Amino acid sequence: MWEFLRHFNHIEGPARLVQYDDMLYPQYDRKFTAITADTWKWLQEQAAKRISERGDDNVHPNVLAHWKRIAAGKVPFGMAVEAA
């Protein structure tokens, strides 16, 4: 089932029943309460990658600011990072 979901929903990276990629967009804040240390590392890497690839081009300023906070080490949405 996960392979089906990953393929047809274009899910990349860690996922539960929610897509962690959504954490890169501030409008999805209600979906999350805690993440694993591995997922937190992945999110930071993805935020930095998107900043370097897209910069200010075609990205809403709120999303770009959110990515910058994540890349700088601020865990989004007041979440806790679970111990490894």
C-alpha positions in Angstrom: 0.0 0.0 0.0 2.8 2.4 0.8 4.4 1.9 -2.6 1.0 2.8 -4.2 0.7 5.9 -2.0 4.3 7.0 -2.6 3.9 6.6 -6.4 0.5 8.2 -6.9 0.7 10.9 -4.3 4.4 11.7 -5.2 5.5 11.2 -1.6 9.2 11.5 -1.1 11.0 11.3 2.2 9.7 10.1 5.6 5.9 9.7 6.0 3.3 8.4 8.3 -0.3 8.9 7.5 0.7 12.5 6.8 3.3 13.8 4.3 6.2 15.4 6.2 6.9 17.5 3.1 3.8 19.4 4.3 5.9 20.7 7.2 7.7 23.0 4.7 4.5 24.9 4.2 3.1 26.9 7.2 -0.6 26.3 6.3 -0.3 22.7 7.4 0.8 23.4 11.0 -2.2 21.6 12.6 -1.1 18.2 11.2 1.9 17.7 13.4 2.9 17.3 17.1 6.2 15.4 17.1 8.8 14.1 14.7 11.8 11.8 14.8 15.3 13.0 14.8 15.9 11.4 11.4 12.8 13.2 10.0 14.0 16.5 11.5 17.4 16.1 9.8 15.6 15.3 6.5 13.4 18.4 6.8 16.4 20.7 7.4 18.2 19.2 4.4 15.1 19.7 2.2 14.5 23.3 3.3 18.1 24.2 2.6 17.9 22.4 -0.8 14.8 24.2 -1.8 16.2 27.6 -0.8 19.4 27.0 -2.8 17.4 25.6 -5.8 14.6 28.2 -5.9 15.9 31.2 -3.9 13.2 33.9 -4.1 11.9 32.7 -7.5 8.3 31.7 -7.6 8.1 31.0 -3.8 5.6 32.8 -1.5 7.5 35.0 1.0 5.9 33.2 4.0 7.0 29.9 2.6 10.6 31.1 2.0 10.8 32.5 5.5 9.5 29.2 6.9 12.1 27.3 5.0 14.8 29.6 6.3 13.8 29.1 9.9 13.8 25.3 9.4 17.2 25.4 7.7 18.5 27.5 10.6 17.4 24.9 13.2 14.0 26.1 14.4 11.6 23.2 14.7 8.3 24.2 13.1 4.9 24.4 14.7 6.2 24.1 18.3 6.9 20.4 17.7 9.1 18.2 19.8 11.9 16.2 18.2 11.9 12.7 19.6 15.1 11.1 20.8 16.8 8.8 18.3 
